[in-house]
Amino acid sequence: MAFRNILDGAASFGAALVTSAVCGLPAWFTITAIRADIAPVWAYAAAGGLGVIGIILTLAFVRKGIGGVAPTRQRRR
């Protein structure tokens, strides 16, 4: 039973890593494009929104990982 919780926690930490990459990289590239005058200044809002969503989701998956909860569940099995 405890081994399953360890695997579920590891899956949640993996989901946190993937989420931070999926949200963080496009936000970083957007900011880089704005600074290079390729994208308009208003794109900072989109990059900021994506960054905030990524932080919220990453922290939620980290919290689940610490608790040993699978990424798709709300409680332990």
C-alpha positions in Angstrom: 0.0 0.0 0.0 2.8 2.5 0.9 4.7 1.6 -2.3 1.7 2.7 -4.4 1.6 6.0 -2.6 5.3 6.5 -3.3 4.7 5.8 -7.0 1.7 8.1 -7.0 3.8 10.8 -5.4 6.6 10.3 -8.0 4.0 10.6 -10.8 2.8 13.9 -9.3 6.4 15.2 -9.2 6.8 14.2 -12.8 3.6 16.0 -13.7 4.9 19.1 -11.9 8.1 18.9 -14.0 6.2 18.5 -17.2 3.8 21.3 -16.3 6.6 23.7 -15.5 8.2 22.9 -18.9 5.0 23.2 -20.9 4.1 26.5 -19.3 7.5 28.0 -18.6 9.3 27.5 -21.9 6.6 29.3 -24.1 6.4 32.1 -21.5 10.2 32.5 -21.6 10.3 32.5 -25.4 7.6 35.0 -25.6 9.5 37.4 -23.2 12.6 36.8 -25.3 10.7 37.7 -28.5 9.3 40.9 -26.9 12.8 42.0 -25.9 14.0 41.3 -29.4 11.2 43.5 -30.8 9.7 40.5 -32.7 6.5 40.4 -30.6 4.4 43.3 -29.5 4.6 44.6 -25.9 1.0 43.5 -25.1 2.3 39.9 -25.3 3.7 40.4 -21.8 0.1 39.9 -20.6 -0.1 36.5 -22.3 3.3 35.4 -21.0 2.4 36.5 -17.5 -0.9 34.7 -17.6 0.8 31.5 -18.8 3.4 31.9 -16.2 0.9 32.3 -13.4 -1.1 29.3 -14.5 2.0 27.2 -14.7 3.1 28.2 -11.2 -0.3 27.4 -9.8 -0.5 24.0 -11.5 3.1 23.1 -10.6 2.6 23.9 -7.0 -0.6 21.9 -6.9 1.2 18.9 -8.4 4.1 19.3 -5.9 1.6 19.4 -3.0 0.1 16.2 -4.3 3.5 14.6 -4.7 4.4 15.4 -1.1 1.1 13.9 0.0 1.5 10.8 -2.1 -1.5 11.5 -4.2 -1.7 10.6 -7.9 -1.9 13.5 -10.3 -5.4 12.5 -11.5 -6.8 11.9 -8.0 -7.9 14.2 -5.1 -7.1 11.7 -2.3 -4.9 8.8 -1.6 -6.0 5.4 -2.8 
